[in-house]
């Protein structure tokens, strides 16, 4: 499979991933590996990663830990944008193409990231995120 994206596209996708992950408590985004992949971890466990031509598959993709049911729904909803990734797909992970040609929906990516984070995050971290959002909504309310 050939690639239609550039190193600049991969860097842009990485920057978007870092922005999305920044809003999730206790998350670390690791520097790109020697292969260009970027892992998103919580408590030392990866729950998402940006893969760059993983094992020469030609894809620029965000891989996220989902449930098997969620994986099936995403594939049925949009089989062009979503795929079952090699290796971790058997555990319910899903891949989402994020190259410019695929017109990635970063809002949907944010939802997938948060859902994966919530499956692993401690209750106190989830409460902290929910409380921060409630406070932001209160600040945004008209007087």
C-alpha positions in Angstrom: 0.0 0.0 0.0 1.5 3.3 -1.0 1.4 6.5 1.1 -0.2 9.7 0.0 0.9 11.7 3.0 4.1 13.4 4.0 6.3 13.6 7.0 4.8 17.1 7.6 1.3 15.4 7.6 2.6 13.0 10.2 3.9 15.8 12.4 0.6 17.6 12.1 -1.3 14.5 13.2 1.1 14.1 16.1 0.6 17.7 17.2 -3.2 17.2 17.1 -2.9 14.1 19.2 -0.8 15.9 21.7 -3.4 18.7 21.9 -6.2 16.1 22.5 -4.3 14.2 25.1 -3.3 17.3 27.0 -6.9 17.6 28.3 -6.8 14.2 29.9 -5.4 14.0 33.5 -2.4 11.9 34.2 -1.7 11.2 30.5 1.8 11.2 29.0 2.5 11.5 25.3 5.8 9.8 24.7 8.3 11.3 22.1 8.1 9.6 18.7 9.9 6.2 18.6 12.7 5.5 16.2 9.9 4.4 13.8 8.0 7.6 14.2 5.1 6.2 16.3 3.8 8.2 19.2 2.3 6.4 22.2 -0.3 7.9 24.6 0.0 6.3 28.0 -1.7 6.3 31.4 0.0 4.7 34.3 2.6 3.2 32.0 0.0 1.5 29.8 -0.6 2.6 26.2 -4.2 3.3 25.4 -3.6 5.0 22.0 -0.9 5.7 19.6 -0.2 7.4 16.3 1.4 4.9 13.9 3.4 6.0 10.9 3.5 3.4 8.1 3.4 0.6 10.7 5.2 -2.4 9.3 5.0 -0.8 5.9 1.2 -0.7 5.9 1.2 2.8 4.2 -1.1 4.2 6.8 -0.9 7.3 9.0 -3.3 6.2 11.7 -4.5 6.8 15.2 -5.0 3.5 17.0 -7.2 3.5 20.0 -8.2 0.9 22.6 -11.9 0.3 22.2 -14.3 -2.5 23.1 -15.0 -5.1 20.6 -18.5 -3.9 20.2 -17.3 -0.3 19.6 -14.8 -1.6 17.1 -17.6 -3.4 15.2 -19.8 -0.3 15.2 -17.0 1.9 13.9 -16.1 -0.5 11.1 -19.8 -0.8 10.1 -20.3 3.0 10.3 -17.2 3.9 8.2 -15.2 1.0 6.8 -13.1 3.4 4.7 -11.8 5.5 7.6 -11.7 2.8 10.3 -9.8 -0.5 10.2 -8.8 -3.4 12.5 -5.1 -2.9 13.2 -2.7 -5.8 13.1 -1.6 -7.1 16.5 -3.9 -5.2 18.9 -7.0 -5.4 16.7 -7.8 -8.8 18.2 -8.1 -7.0 21.6 -10.7 -4.6 20.3 -8.5 -1.8 19.2 -9.5 0.2 16.1 -7.4 2.2 13.7 -8.6 5.6 12.3 -6.9 7.0 9.3 -5.7 10.6 10.0 -3.9 11.5 6.7 -5.3 14.6 5.0 -6.8 12.7 2.2 -8.9 10.7 4.7 -10.3 14.0 6.1 -9.9 13.0 9.7 -12.6 13.9 12.2 -10.5 15.1 15.1 -13.6 15.7 17.2 -14.5 12.0 16.8 -10.8 11.1 17.6 -11.1 13.1 20.8 -14.2 11.1 21.8 -12.5 7.8 21.1 -9.4 8.9 23.1 -11.5 10.0 26.1 -13.5 6.7 26.1 -10.3 4.7 26.0 -8.8 6.9 28.8 -12.0 6.5 31.0 -11.7 2.7 30.7 -8.2 2.9 32.3 -8.2 6.1 34.4 -8.6 6.0 38.1 -11.9 7.4 39.5 -10.2 10.4 41.0 -8.8 11.4 37.6 -12.2 11.0 36.0 -13.8 13.1 38.7 -11.1 15.8 38.2 -11.8 16.0 34.5 -15.6 16.1 35.1 -15.3 18.8 37.7 -13.0 20.9 35.5 -15.5 20.7 32.7 -18.4 21.6 35.0 -16.4 24.6 36.2 -15.6 25.7 32.6 -19.3 25.4 31.7 -20.2 27.5 34.7 -17.6 30.2 33.7 -19.1 30.2 30.2 -22.7 30.6 31.4 -24.2 34.0 30.6 -24.7 36.4 33.6 
